[in-house]
């Protein structure tokens, strides 16, 4: 483990990875740190985070004195809170609002007070109606995603079973701890010690009660103000960015993280580069309103809940629509978007589960691509330098661009040149803004797009705010003393899974055992397992916006993950972010629109020598397959290998997170199968292959000598028992075959699964599901010793 202030450690056994430095930004008891500064060191450049306490600013006038004055003011209501934060956000004055936060803090307290008086205000009546129709609205809003009523009912049944399983699991866990009903300690409770215990059912409302609101303004908020003002006292070293194509890590104390998050809550961080869609949000004309649904309720953003959109993805969809040239809007699509569904091939209906994917309706139905008589346009290069190698893998007959790109990038790598930008001279443009950064100020979470709506804060948004405020209540009552490490890991060379590539000795290769679970949440995986974050390339996705799916929920129950958005630039195709030490503070139930804060969580995970909770989390972003054609193209070699290499860089153990590069189990699930449109069965096979290759190969991975009886993958299907059954049946076929299966041949079988036209482009799929097809094909696949 790297414990020096800035030390590089290289893995001599691997030519694919080069581990960079781990910069310790906090003092660690028992560790000699002679050069650690005693005072705040200011840094205002493109390589470090620009802190609000800096003496410099964009207008050459420091904002810190005004921030100090504002946060020393006693704040007693939301109007005053908004006015204080606006002092250092004057550039956003015309569009500034914190309506979501206001509604969360005030709506239910107003509801309680009007009930006590025997009268109901208009907002209180709306709350009553929302409670009555909550379950109905949750599923009615999804009707357009279903093929028929049977699918919708099946989805609802799966979801309710999964919610009930979660509730039962919480109750059993609390009984093991000596109490049949969860209750918060007096010091950590939202309300005073005289408040009644929480029942085993969810809270009646996710919005703050009158008593909770009073405690927030009287107790929690003043503590948060004092914590935010300690920034120069707690953060002495400049915080470096984890830059693209640079393998590096930083370690922060939990107290530093809490201070930085308090500043993010009060929106004190200076303006920074953010993704295009988010930066446009605050530049709309004053008075601009989006159309709203009937009843005055705010219409949800036309964007995926799971992942932030990009202009690149939108361009791809537009190009695909031009290629399709569909004349009949009623034609049957090859892939049908269903909420949370899996591949429904071979008669199985895998609907309704967390992190679900695309259901592919096949079996002789009309194909919208049958009228295409010309090849599709070539793929466009998006990345630069080393990352571009992970977009263009060899496809039988590589294009001229692909060949030139590979030759020039490999030449650059051989000569030690990094980040070579291979672009057309006519299109080369210098991006003065640098790499895209996720947002960090909480205004995107507080802000309401439709200020005229009487209900600007949904139940899921209220649950996210409750998670955040519960975290601040906990840490300001008793500050944790541990640390958290954030490691950006980079793989330098693509693994092509082809004959002749030096991937180490794979003779006698075996796929390892998998434990499949459709009930347990991923964050409840065994302690030793590396837990996946199904990430957006802008780390955190919609955590500080409207999203409430896998990544966003994990960031809410473990808020120390949010601070990674402060210094992690956008992930590229050959990068991952590994995090060790993030503590969990909340329990939850539900998912997406049904997400709810449930109760306080006391993290039982022990700490290591650096004070980090021994919980390892890996953030890897899947390729978005949002258009119809791209959903077919995920079965192409280049798409398979891109996802395979992304899993390699995510699954590989980090020397900064553990004492040695020994293998560890991996806890994962339906990665990239929600709004990103990934095929659930395909994603399972890719992750299964990557974990097995990483375990076996002495060059790519750890090369551990392990028994095939060792558990490699814990795979969570998130409430989809049909998918669990299909995976288990497939694994039985593989195990019973008794063959040594070469992963290269598995990739070939996946590529042969679709039916293609004369140009080699996918037109349809076989009647069997992918796992059924692979189970049959593997029986006839020669062993790796006989394979050509």
Secondary structure, DSSP 8 states (H G I E B T S, - for coil): ---SSS-B---TT-SSB---BEEE-S--TT---TT--SS-----STTB---TT-S--TTSS-SHHHHHHHHTS---SHHHHHHHHHTT-GGGGGG---HHHHHHHHHHHHHHHHHHHT---HHHHHHHHHHHHHHHHHHHTTGGG-SSHHHHHHHHHHHHHHHHHHHHHHHHHHHHTT-SS----TTT-SS-TTS----SS--S-SS--HHHHHHIIIIIHHHHHHHHTTHHHH--S--B-B-TT--EEEEEEHHHHHHHHHHHHTT-S------HHHHHHTTS-TT------GGG-----SS-SSS---HHHHHHHHHHHHHH--S-TTS--SSEEEEEE---GGG----S-TT-EEE---SS---TTTT--S----------GGGGGGT----SS--HHHHHHHHHHHHHHHTT--S-----GGG----TT-S-B---STHHHH--S-TT-S--S-HHHHHHHHHHHHHHHHHHHS----EEEEEEEEB-S-----TT------TT----EEEEESSS-GGGS-TTSEEEEEE-SSTTTTTTTT--SHHHHHHHHTGGGTTHHHHBB---TTEEEEEE-----EEEE--GGG-EEEEE------B-TTS-BS-EEEEEE-----SHHHHHHTTSHHHHHHHHHHHHHHHS--TTTSSS-----EEEESTT-STT---HHHHHHHHHHHHHHHHH-TTTS------TTSEEEEEE-SS-HHHHHHHHHHHHHHHHH-----HHHHHHHHHHHSEE-TTS-EEE--SS-HHHHHHHHHHHS--TTT--
